Amino acid sequence: MKISTRTSNIRTIRHGDAKFMLQDGLVICPRAGFEINDKCPREYKMIISECINNGWIKPVAHVYGKELTMDALR
């Protein structure tokens, strides 16, 4: 039996990491975030907001390592 291993090229970027924010001239935005539908009940929106504000739910982005390399070269 042959078992081969490979290193993943996928990197995880978390809120607070240097590469989490994208910059394009005057525009700065996070790589990942949350989108809550307008039909979501207000009470749920408030609970989700509290969870985000307290750090219980955090945005995370997954990118290929080559994307980070190309971003650094720009």
OpenMM code with the backbone's topology and positions (N, CA, C; nanometers):
from openmm import Vec3, app, unit

residues = "MET LYS ILE SER THR ARG THR SER ASN ILE ARG THR ILE ARG HIS GLY ASP ALA LYS PHE MET LEU GLN ASP GLY LEU VAL ILE CYS PRO ARG ALA GLY PHE GLU ILE ASN ASP LYS CYS PRO ARG GLU TYR LYS MET ILE ILE SER GLU CYS ILE ASN ASN GLY TRP ILE LYS PRO VAL ALA HIS VAL TYR GLY LYS GLU LEU THR MET ASP ALA LEU ARG".split()
positions = [
    Vec3(0.0840, -0.1167, 0.0000),
    Vec3(0.0000, 0.0000, 0.0000),
    Vec3(0.0889, 0.1235, 0.0000),
    Vec3(0.0597, 0.2150, -0.0900),
    Vec3(0.1360, 0.3382, -0.0984),
    Vec3(0.0492, 0.4547, -0.0523),
    Vec3(0.1016, 0.5310, 0.0418),
    Vec3(0.0321, 0.6491, 0.0920),
    Vec3(0.1181, 0.7699, 0.0577),
    Vec3(0.0581, 0.8628, -0.0084),
    Vec3(0.1318, 0.9847, -0.0415),
    Vec3(0.0658, 1.1031, 0.0277),
    Vec3(0.1486, 1.1981, 0.0635),
    Vec3(0.0972, 1.3187, 0.1292),
    Vec3(0.1259, 1.4388, 0.0414),
    Vec3(0.0482, 1.5402, 0.0629),
    Vec3(0.0642, 1.6627, -0.0136),
    Vec3(0.0310, 1.7798, 0.0776),
    Vec3(0.1066, 1.8855, 0.0644),
    Vec3(0.0801, 2.0060, 0.1412),
    Vec3(-0.0287, 2.0867, 0.0705),
    Vec3(-0.1254, 2.1299, 0.1456),
    Vec3(-0.2354, 2.2073, 0.0887),
    Vec3(-0.1893, 2.3470, 0.0507),
    Vec3(-0.2424, 2.3971, -0.0596),
    Vec3(-0.2133, 2.5334, -0.1034),
    Vec3(-0.3194, 2.6316, -0.0556),
    Vec3(-0.4136, 2.5847, 0.0226),
    Vec3(-0.5209, 2.6705, 0.0729),
    Vec3(-0.4785, 2.7288, 0.2068),
    Vec3(-0.4956, 2.8593, 0.2193),
    Vec3(-0.4604, 2.9295, 0.3424),
    Vec3(-0.5866, 2.9903, 0.4036),
    Vec3(-0.5901, 2.9931, 0.5348),
    Vec3(-0.7021, 3.0526, 0.6073),
    Vec3(-0.6583, 3.1892, 0.6583),
    Vec3(-0.7418, 3.2879, 0.6312),
    Vec3(-0.7155, 3.4238, 0.6777),
    Vec3(-0.8283, 3.4628, 0.7718),
    Vec3(-0.7908, 3.5091, 0.8891),
    Vec3(-0.8902, 3.5466, 0.9887),
    Vec3(-0.8964, 3.6976, 1.0056),
    Vec3(-1.0104, 3.7427, 1.0541),
    Vec3(-1.0285, 3.8851, 1.0832),
    Vec3(-0.9182, 3.9281, 1.1789),
    Vec3(-0.8497, 4.0342, 1.1462),
    Vec3(-0.7374, 4.0804, 1.2278),
    Vec3(-0.6031, 4.0486, 1.1633),
    Vec3(-0.5979, 3.9480, 1.0731),
    Vec3(-0.4757, 3.9179, 0.9995),
    Vec3(-0.4478, 4.0317, 0.9016),
    Vec3(-0.3217, 4.0539, 0.8714),
    Vec3(-0.2825, 4.1649, 0.7841),
    Vec3(-0.3478, 4.1570, 0.6462),
    Vec3(-0.3649, 4.0378, 0.5918),
    Vec3(-0.4181, 4.0217, 0.4564),
    Vec3(-0.5702, 4.0068, 0.4521),
    Vec3(-0.6376, 4.0227, 0.5645),
    Vec3(-0.7826, 4.0063, 0.5664),
    Vec3(-0.8539, 4.1188, 0.4922),
    Vec3(-0.7979, 4.2375, 0.4980),
    Vec3(-0.8593, 4.3522, 0.4319),
    Vec3(-0.8039, 4.3671, 0.2903),
    Vec3(-0.8928, 4.3864, 0.1934),
    Vec3(-0.8554, 4.4114, 0.0550),
    Vec3(-0.8514, 4.5616, 0.0329),
    Vec3(-0.7496, 4.6085, -0.0401),
    Vec3(-0.7375, 4.7510, -0.0681),
    Vec3(-0.7250, 4.7710, -0.2179),
    Vec3(-0.8049, 4.8613, -0.2699),
    Vec3(-0.8036, 4.8932, -0.4123),
    Vec3(-0.8180, 5.0443, -0.4270),
    Vec3(-0.7078, 5.1134, -0.4160),
    Vec3(-0.7145, 5.2594, -0.4217),
    Vec3(-0.7787, 5.3147, -0.2959),
    Vec3(-0.8942, 5.3776, -0.3117),
    Vec3(-0.9635, 5.4363, -0.1973),
    Vec3(-1.0554, 5.3378, -0.1257),
    Vec3(-1.0817, 5.2239, -0.1881),
    Vec3(-1.1758, 5.1269, -0.1317),
    Vec3(-1.1014, 5.0243, -0.0469),
    Vec3(-1.1492, 5.0039, 0.0738),
    Vec3(-1.0965, 4.9010, 0.1635),
    Vec3(-1.2148, 4.8187, 0.2114),
    Vec3(-1.2059, 4.6853, 0.1950),
    Vec3(-1.3156, 4.5996, 0.2400),
    Vec3(-1.2597, 4.4656, 0.2882),
    Vec3(-1.3335, 4.3985, 0.3756),
    Vec3(-1.2878, 4.2678, 0.4237),
    Vec3(-1.3034, 4.1609, 0.3164),
    Vec3(-1.2178, 4.0563, 0.3210),
    Vec3(-1.2266, 3.9439, 0.2281),
    Vec3(-1.3516, 3.8600, 0.2527),
    Vec3(-1.3972, 3.8575, 0.3738),
    Vec3(-1.5131, 3.7749, 0.4085),
    Vec3(-1.6015, 3.8515, 0.5052),
    Vec3(-1.7251, 3.8107, 0.5121),
    Vec3(-1.8182, 3.8770, 0.6022),
    Vec3(-1.9464, 3.7980, 0.6127),
    Vec3(-2.0485, 3.8631, 0.6598),
    Vec3(-2.1785, 3.8002, 0.6771),
    Vec3(-2.2823, 3.8807, 0.6010),
    Vec3(-2.3736, 3.8132, 0.5376),
    Vec3(-2.4848, 3.8797, 0.4702),
    Vec3(-2.6130, 3.8227, 0.5292),
    Vec3(-2.6927, 3.9099, 0.5864),
    Vec3(-2.8176, 3.8676, 0.6497),
    Vec3(-2.9327, 3.9159, 0.5630),
    Vec3(-3.0188, 3.8254, 0.5235),
    Vec3(-3.1326, 3.8548, 0.4383),
    Vec3(-3.2279, 3.9514, 0.5086),
    Vec3(-3.2909, 4.0391, 0.4320),
    Vec3(-3.3869, 4.1352, 0.4884),
    Vec3(-3.5044, 4.0669, 0.5576),
    Vec3(-3.5346, 3.9454, 0.5170),
    Vec3(-3.6478, 3.8721, 0.5753),
    Vec3(-3.6144, 3.8065, 0.7089),
    Vec3(-3.4880, 3.8126, 0.7476),
    Vec3(-3.4485, 3.7566, 0.8770),
    Vec3(-3.5169, 3.8368, 0.9876),
    Vec3(-3.5799, 3.7693, 1.0817),
    Vec3(-3.6474, 3.8415, 1.1907),
    Vec3(-3.5494, 3.9296, 1.2694),
    Vec3(-3.5987, 4.0442, 1.3103),
    Vec3(-3.5158, 4.1414, 1.3830),
    Vec3(-3.4466, 4.0795, 1.5042),
    Vec3(-3.5175, 3.9948, 1.5772),
    Vec3(-3.4611, 3.9328, 1.6978),
    Vec3(-3.3382, 3.8484, 1.6628),
    Vec3(-3.3453, 3.7761, 1.5514),
    Vec3(-3.2323, 3.6935, 1.5086),
    Vec3(-3.1153, 3.7823, 1.4648),
    Vec3(-3.1464, 3.8912, 1.3951),
    Vec3(-3.0414, 3.9848, 1.3543),
    Vec3(-2.9683, 4.0384, 1.4768),
    Vec3(-3.0440, 4.0711, 1.5806),
    Vec3(-2.9846, 4.1237, 1.7035),
    Vec3(-2.8958, 4.0183, 1.7710),
    Vec3(-2.9416, 3.8933, 1.7712),
    Vec3(-2.8621, 3.7848, 1.8317),
    Vec3(-2.7334, 3.7636, 1.7527),
    Vec3(-2.7454, 3.7609, 1.6185),
    Vec3(-2.6276, 3.7423, 1.5340),
    Vec3(-2.5305, 3.8583, 1.5540),
    Vec3(-2.5824, 3.9799, 1.5582),
    Vec3(-2.4992, 4.0983, 1.5806),
    Vec3(-2.4252, 4.0892, 1.7137),
    Vec3(-2.4942, 4.0461, 1.8179),
    Vec3(-2.4307, 4.0308, 1.9494),
    Vec3(-2.3201, 3.9264, 1.9444),
    Vec3(-2.3467, 3.8160, 1.8749),
    Vec3(-2.2458, 3.7100, 1.8629),
    Vec3(-2.1215, 3.7602, 1.7896),
    Vec3(-2.1402, 3.8363, 1.6824),
    Vec3(-2.0272, 3.8919, 1.6071),
    Vec3(-1.9513, 3.9924, 1.6929),
    Vec3(-2.0238, 4.0825, 1.7587),
    Vec3(-1.9602, 4.1848, 1.8424),
    Vec3(-1.8818, 4.1259, 1.9588),
    Vec3(-1.9259, 4.0115, 2.0104),
    Vec3(-1.8568, 3.9471, 2.1224),
    Vec3(-1.7499, 3.8480, 2.0770),
    Vec3(-1.7351, 3.8325, 1.9459),
    Vec3(-1.6322, 3.7420, 1.8949),
    Vec3(-1.6690, 3.5955, 1.9002),
    Vec3(-1.7960, 3.5658, 1.9221),
    Vec3(-1.8399, 3.4256, 1.9261),
    Vec3(-1.8564, 3.3688, 1.7854),
    Vec3(-1.8847, 3.4558, 1.6898),
    Vec3(-1.8893, 3.4214, 1.5473),
    Vec3(-1.7909, 3.5145, 1.4789),
    Vec3(-1.6985, 3.4572, 1.3994),
    Vec3(-1.5951, 3.5381, 1.3350),
    Vec3(-1.5906, 3.5087, 1.1850),
    Vec3(-1.5712, 3.6119, 1.1033),
    Vec3(-1.5552, 3.5873, 0.9597),
    Vec3(-1.4190, 3.5247, 0.9326),
    Vec3(-1.4161, 3.4281, 0.8410),
    Vec3(-1.2938, 3.3601, 0.8011),
    Vec3(-1.2950, 3.3483, 0.6498),
    Vec3(-1.1801, 3.3706, 0.5852),
    Vec3(-1.1690, 3.3556, 0.4402),
    Vec3(-1.0677, 3.2468, 0.4095),
    Vec3(-1.0947, 3.1693, 0.3055),
    Vec3(-1.0012, 3.0681, 0.2580),
    Vec3(-0.9576, 3.1084, 0.1182),
    Vec3(-0.8267, 3.1165, 0.0975),
    Vec3(-0.7724, 3.1555, -0.0323),
    Vec3(-0.6565, 3.0631, -0.0672),
    Vec3(-0.6250, 3.0576, -0.1973),
    Vec3(-0.5068, 2.9840, -0.2401),
    Vec3(-0.3832, 3.0635, -0.2024),
    Vec3(-0.2789, 2.9941, -0.1645),
    Vec3(-0.1537, 3.0594, -0.1277),
    Vec3(-0.1020, 3.1495, -0.2384),
    Vec3(-0.1217, 3.1088, -0.3650),
    Vec3(-0.0732, 3.1904, -0.4780),
    Vec3(-0.1455, 3.3250, -0.4846),
    Vec3(-0.2693, 3.3317, -0.4366),
    Vec3(-0.3400, 3.4596, -0.4326),
    Vec3(-0.2707, 3.5554, -0.3370),
    Vec3(-0.2264, 3.5030, -0.2232),
    Vec3(-0.1561, 3.5868, -0.1266),
    Vec3(-0.0214, 3.6312, -0.1818),
    Vec3(0.0456, 3.5406, -0.2542),
    Vec3(0.1736, 3.5744, -0.3150),
    Vec3(0.1571, 3.6833, -0.4188),
    Vec3(0.0572, 3.6682, -0.5060),
    Vec3(0.0326, 3.7687, -0.6101),
    Vec3(-0.0075, 3.9019, -0.5478),
    Vec3(-0.0856, 3.8957, -0.4409),
    Vec3(-0.1273, 4.0179, -0.3714),
    Vec3(-0.0068, 4.0894, -0.3143),
    Vec3(0.0885, 4.0126, -0.2584),
    Vec3(0.2082, 4.0723, -0.1996),
    Vec3(0.2994, 4.1335, -0.3065),
    Vec3(0.2974, 4.0772, -0.4262),
    Vec3(0.3820, 4.1278, -0.5345),
    Vec3(0.3290, 4.2575, -0.5964),
    Vec3(0.2002, 4.2849, -0.5788),
    Vec3(0.1424, 4.4087, -0.6365),
    Vec3(0.1892, 4.5310, -0.5669),
] * unit.nanometer
topology = app.Topology()
chain = topology.addChain("A")
for resn in residues:
    res = topology.addResidue(resn, chain)
    for name in ("N", "CA", "C"):
        topology.addAtom(name, app.Element.getBySymbol(name[0]), res)
